[in-house]
């Protein structure tokens, strides 16, 4: 059968290492209390840097023009807004005393602090911004602090982003979006909206959530395409945010974004903040390369590092189903992981290792009995140190699951001994109020102590139930709407910052019923080892996993997949920088998966090229390419779905050095040597006679 040519359109498939904010803030002030903010075994090589192909003079000039107009100029049109005492910020700030400070700390950053002070009420507004010197990127956070001796006037309608763009030439504003995660087959599905005159598009998590990446409209990352270029916009807020894109006349677009609800008065000494806003400018109409520019900036200035190293590629495994952790099964799996020649790199102990057998929930739901964070004295009387010592001696790691925010068991230690720290109102228990300094300090100390005593390499944090927002809002009074959430979010970020500060080798896994809290602020401290809870033992999950990779990889370079292994079509769907078989370390097909994934995982922090459109259909092929030009290596993954009638497809690769010669290896057998020009112009033809089936094809430069 003749190979079909596969044309790719971005519209079909798309939709700093700073510890305390954009200016490396060393202190987080929370209700008058100051919290200091601030060896991997298999290490990714540090990945790609910016180059002239992606960082164009036009993109840098557009960033500079925008920054000069909105941040750096003598009278900038500020990119944020609020109402204070019934007066608009544009009017107020022009009358308040302004102090400007700049510094160049290196590491590709220039920092600027603008502070406005109201002598009448003691309100201080501070905008901390960063302009990147190696990428066409800019970001900022706005802080509000009461330095007076009385409560402030009402501060409301705070928008961390409030700015306008004007397009020139023919063409329209085109907004490329993705769905968030909501434990569905179409989680992360890309879509686009043509922002025609008079149209307004609103986004945000569901009204009762508080999880930043939750729901069909809850993805806080956008690619705004304009004639001749565009920008990528990210909202960093691990809480309830809202954004709006509203067209005005024929050429203007207004964008606003911020915490969804703010109508509050600050007490003396209190400080709140807006979401982090980040923008990366690009030129031209190649949106795939625009996303690769974003990926490179994301890795260079955002992805968390431990002892200066990026998160390692991992193949982890769990000892047992939920709530059945014990010394016996932990010991058995530790032996498998630590065995000579094992490709497994980490022991992952998920929910149920703490006392949970006699709480509010029973049966298979007893793992929901959270609130006592010690190893179960019956099932794990000696904790985990026996296992972690053996793992560490053999160069392996330990991942331990926590869910400290939700207190699900009314018989737990937190519910019994510290009910004053809890906020009722979540769908599965109460919320530990991280805006309470005493509760926050206890959590920092307790989890930090466990990291030390139990030998934890990865702190895995979950957040189940409907989300924290209902409990936060129930605690608010009429003149403090949004206050509980704001302090809570600051506390949560301070908690993660303290863990990383006290344990420089620690990595954090973000989870909130899957991938529902992966905003930019969270991704500066954590990576998602389980990007969704949509997991089944059927091929439906394989199709969803393939499509999610094609959609999500444009945004997050590091993520994890967890699934059930079977034939290669399913198993190869789960290959990722972090991969976990839920059905055990020795299930059929696992060894092949371990071998193959260990060969390609390090390539997945490079550039990403979708080779087919996004689809959930059964009768199509899906394919993509990860490329590491710094290594001269890459990998192509191809999937022929169950009802596809085509036996062969041709894929034109991208990003290769034209004159270089590449050894191309199909993991199912066969090698050939092709030039980069041939692979990009003539393409790579893949034949898969069985349906469904999958191929993994690696290439490396013969330098």
MOTA-V58026 format. One record per backbone hydrogen bond with DSSP energy under -0.5 kcal/mol. CO is the residue of the C=O (numbers start at 1). NH is the residue of the N-H. E is the energy in kcal/mol with one decimal. If there is no record, write none. Layout:
CO&NH&E  CO&NH&E
This chain:
4&650&-2.3  5&7&-0.6  9&12&-1.5  9&13&-0.8  10&13&-0.9  10&14&-2.4  15&177&-6.6  17&19&-0.5  21&20&-0.5  21&24&-1.4  26&37&-1.6  27&29&-0.5  28&30&-0.6  28&35&-2.5  30&33&-2.2  33&30&-3.2  33&35&-0.6  35&28&-2.5  36&38&-0.6  51&54&-0.8  51&55&-3.1  54&56&-1.2  56&60&-2.1  57&61&-2.7  58&62&-2.0  59&63&-2.3  60&64&-2.8  61&65&-2.6  62&66&-2.5  63&67&-2.9  64&68&-2.5  65&69&-1.9  66&70&-2.2  67&71&-2.9  67&72&-2.9  67&73&-0.5  68&73&-1.4  69&77&-2.5  70&79&-0.5  73&76&-0.7  76&78&-1.2  79&162&-2.1  81&159&-3.2  82&89&-2.3  83&156&-2.7  84&87&-1.6  87&84&-2.7  88&91&-0.7  88&92&-2.2  89&93&-2.6  90&94&-0.6  92&95&-2.2  92&96&-1.0  97&117&-1.8  99&115&-2.7  101&113&-3.3  103&105&-0.5  103&111&-2.8  106&109&-1.0  108&133&-1.6  108&134&-0.6  109&106&-0.8  110&131&-2.8  111&103&-2.3  112&129&-2.9  113&101&-2.5  114&127&-2.9  115&99&-2.3  116&125&-2.6  117&97&-1.3  117&119&-0.7  118&122&-2.3  122&147&-3.0  123&118&-2.6  124&145&-2.6  125&116&-3.2  126&128&-0.6  126&143&-3.1  127&114&-2.3  127&129&-0.6  128&141&-1.8  129&112&-2.3  130&139&-2.1  131&110&-2.2  135&137&-2.2  136&281&-2.9  137&132&-2.3  138&279&-2.9  139&130&-2.4  140&277&-2.3  141&128&-2.7  142&274&-2.2  143&126&-2.5  144&272&-2.3  145&124&-2.5  145&147&-0.8  146&269&-2.5  154&85&-2.5  154&156&-0.5  155&264&-2.8  156&83&-2.4  158&160&-0.6  159&81&-2.1  161&257&-2.1  163&255&-3.0  165&253&-1.9  173&195&-2.3  174&176&-0.6  174&225&-3.1  175&193&-2.6  176&223&-2.0  177&191&-2.5  180&188&-1.6  181&215&-1.5  184&187&-1.7  186&189&-2.0  189&179&-2.1  191&177&-3.1  193&175&-3.1  193&195&-0.7  194&196&-1.7  195&173&-0.5  196&199&-2.2  199&247&-2.9  201&245&-2.5  203&243&-2.1  206&209&-1.9  209&469&-2.2  210&212&-0.5  211&214&-1.5  213&181&-2.4  215&180&-2.1  215&218&-1.6  217&204&-2.1  218&220&-0.7  219&221&-0.6  220&235&-2.4  222&224&-0.5  222&233&-2.3  223&176&-2.9  223&225&-0.8  224&231&-2.1  225&174&-2.6  226&229&-2.3  228&284&-2.5  229&226&-3.4  230&282&-2.5  231&224&-2.9  231&233&-0.5  232&280&-2.4  233&222&-2.5  234&236&-0.5  234&278&-2.1  235&237&-0.9  235&520&-0.7  236&276&-2.3  237&239&-2.4  239&241&-0.8  240&260&-2.5  241&205&-0.5  242&258&-2.0  243&203&-2.3  244&246&-0.5  244&256&-2.1  245&201&-2.4  246&254&-2.9  248&198&-0.5  251&167&-2.5  252&248&-1.8  253&165&-2.5  254&246&-2.8  255&163&-2.2  256&244&-2.5  257&160&-0.6  257&161&-2.3  258&242&-2.3  262&157&-2.1  263&481&-2.0  264&155&-3.7  266&152&-2.3  267&270&-2.4  269&32&-0.7  270&146&-2.3  272&144&-2.5  276&236&-3.3  277&140&-2.0  278&234&-2.5  279&138&-2.2  280&232&-2.9  282&230&-2.1  285&287&-1.3  286&290&-1.6  287&291&-2.0  288&292&-1.7  289&293&-2.2  290&294&-2.0  291&295&-2.5  292&296&-2.4  293&297&-2.3  294&298&-3.0  295&299&-2.5  296&300&-2.6  297&301&-2.5  298&302&-1.7  298&303&-2.1  304&311&-0.6  305&307&-0.5  306&309&-1.8  309&306&-2.6  314&579&-2.2  315&345&-2.9  315&346&-1.1  316&581&-0.8  317&348&-2.7  321&324&-1.4  326&330&-2.3  327&331&-2.4  328&332&-2.1  329&333&-2.0  330&334&-2.1  331&335&-1.9  332&336&-1.3  333&337&-2.5  334&338&-2.6  335&339&-0.7  336&339&-0.6  339&342&-2.0  345&397&-2.4  346&317&-1.6  346&348&-0.6  347&349&-0.6  347&399&-3.2  348&319&-0.5  348&350&-0.7  349&401&-2.2  351&323&-1.8  353&376&-3.0  356&359&-0.6  361&359&-0.6  362&365&-1.7  363&366&-1.7  365&368&-2.3  366&369&-1.9  368&370&-2.4  370&409&-2.1  371&414&-1.8  372&374&-1.4  374&355&-0.6  376&380&-2.6  379&327&-1.8  380&383&-1.7  382&385&-0.6  384&387&-0.7  384&388&-2.5  385&389&-2.3  386&390&-1.2  387&391&-2.5  388&392&-2.9  389&393&-1.9  390&394&-1.0  391&394&-0.9  391&396&-3.0  392&395&-1.6  397&347&-2.5  398&457&-1.9  398&458&-2.2  399&349&-2.9  400&460&-2.5  402&462&-2.3  405&407&-0.6  405&432&-3.2  406&408&-0.8  407&430&-2.3  408&410&-0.6  409&412&-1.7  412&416&-2.4  413&417&-3.1  413&418&-0.6  414&418&-1.7  418&421&-1.7  419&422&-1.4  421&433&-2.7  422&424&-0.5  423&431&-2.8  426&429&-0.9  429&425&-0.6  429&426&-1.1  430&407&-3.0  431&423&-2.7  431&433&-0.6  432&434&-1.1  433&436&-1.6  435&437&-0.7  436&440&-2.7  437&441&-2.5  438&442&-2.1  439&443&-2.3  440&444&-2.6  441&445&-2.4  442&446&-2.9  443&447&-2.5  444&448&-2.1  445&449&-2.1  446&450&-1.9  447&451&-2.5  448&452&-1.8  449&453&-2.8  450&454&-2.9  451&455&-0.7  451&456&-1.4  457&507&-2.2  458&400&-2.1  458&460&-0.8  459&461&-0.6  459&509&-2.5  460&402&-2.7  461&511&-0.9  468&472&-2.0  469&473&-2.7  470&474&-2.0  471&475&-1.0  472&475&-0.6  472&476&-0.7  473&476&-0.6  477&480&-2.3  478&481&-0.5  479&265&-1.5  480&483&-1.8  480&484&-0.6  481&263&-2.4  482&486&-2.0  483&487&-2.4  484&488&-2.2  485&489&-3.0  486&490&-2.3  487&491&-2.4  488&492&-2.6  489&493&-2.3  490&494&-2.3  491&495&-2.3  492&496&-2.0  493&497&-2.5  494&498&-2.4  495&499&-2.1  496&500&-2.2  497&501&-2.2  498&502&-2.8  499&503&-1.7  503&506&-2.4  504&307&-1.0  507&459&-2.5  508&510&-0.6  508&527&-2.0  509&461&-2.6  514&512&-2.3  514&516&-0.7  516&213&-2.6  519&523&-2.5  520&524&-0.8  521&524&-0.6  522&525&-1.8  522&526&-1.9  523&304&-0.6  527&510&-1.7  527&529&-0.8  528&560&-1.9  531&515&-0.8  533&535&-1.6  536&564&-0.6  538&541&-0.9  538&542&-0.8  539&543&-2.4  540&544&-2.2  541&545&-2.7  542&546&-2.4  543&547&-2.2  544&548&-2.6  545&549&-2.1  546&550&-2.1  547&551&-1.9  548&552&-3.6  549&553&-2.2  551&554&-0.5  552&555&-2.3  552&556&-2.4  555&557&-0.6  557&559&-0.5  558&528&-0.6  559&578&-1.3  560&531&-2.0  561&580&-2.1  563&582&-2.5  563&583&-0.6  567&566&-0.5  567&570&-1.3  567&571&-2.2  568&572&-2.9  570&573&-1.0  570&574&-0.5  571&574&-1.5  572&575&-0.9  577&314&-2.5  578&561&-2.4  579&316&-1.8  580&563&-1.9  580&582&-0.7  581&318&-0.6  581&584&-1.1  584&587&-0.8  587&590&-2.3  589&593&-1.9  590&594&-2.9  591&595&-2.4  592&596&-2.7  593&597&-2.9  594&598&-2.0  595&599&-0.8  596&599&-0.8  596&600&-1.0  597&600&-0.6  597&601&-2.4  600&603&-1.6  601&604&-1.5  602&605&-0.7  603&606&-1.5  607&627&-2.5  609&625&-2.3  618&643&-2.4  618&644&-0.5  620&641&-1.8  622&639&-2.8  623&611&-2.2  623&612&-1.0  624&637&-2.2  625&609&-3.0  626&635&-2.4  627&607&-2.6  627&629&-0.6  628&631&-1.3  628&632&-1.7  628&633&-1.7  632&701&-2.8  633&628&-3.4  634&699&-2.4  635&626&-2.6  636&697&-2.8  637&624&-1.8  638&695&-2.6  639&622&-2.1  639&641&-0.7  640&692&-0.7  640&693&-1.9  641&644&-1.9  647&688&-3.0  648&4&-1.4  649&686&-3.1  650&6&-1.1  651&653&-0.7  651&684&-3.3  656&658&-0.6  657&660&-1.0  657&676&-0.5  658&677&-2.2  660&676&-2.2  661&702&-3.4  662&664&-0.6  662&674&-2.4  663&665&-0.5  663&700&-1.6  664&672&-1.9  665&667&-0.5  665&698&-2.3  666&669&-2.5  670&666&-2.5  672&664&-3.4  674&662&-3.5  675&679&-2.2  676&680&-2.0  677&681&-2.9  678&682&-1.7  678&683&-1.9  679&653&-2.1  683&685&-0.6  684&651&-2.4  684&686&-0.5  686&649&-2.2  686&688&-0.5  693&640&-2.9  695&638&-2.5  696&667&-2.9  697&636&-3.0  698&665&-3.2  699&634&-2.0  700&663&-2.7  701&703&-1.4
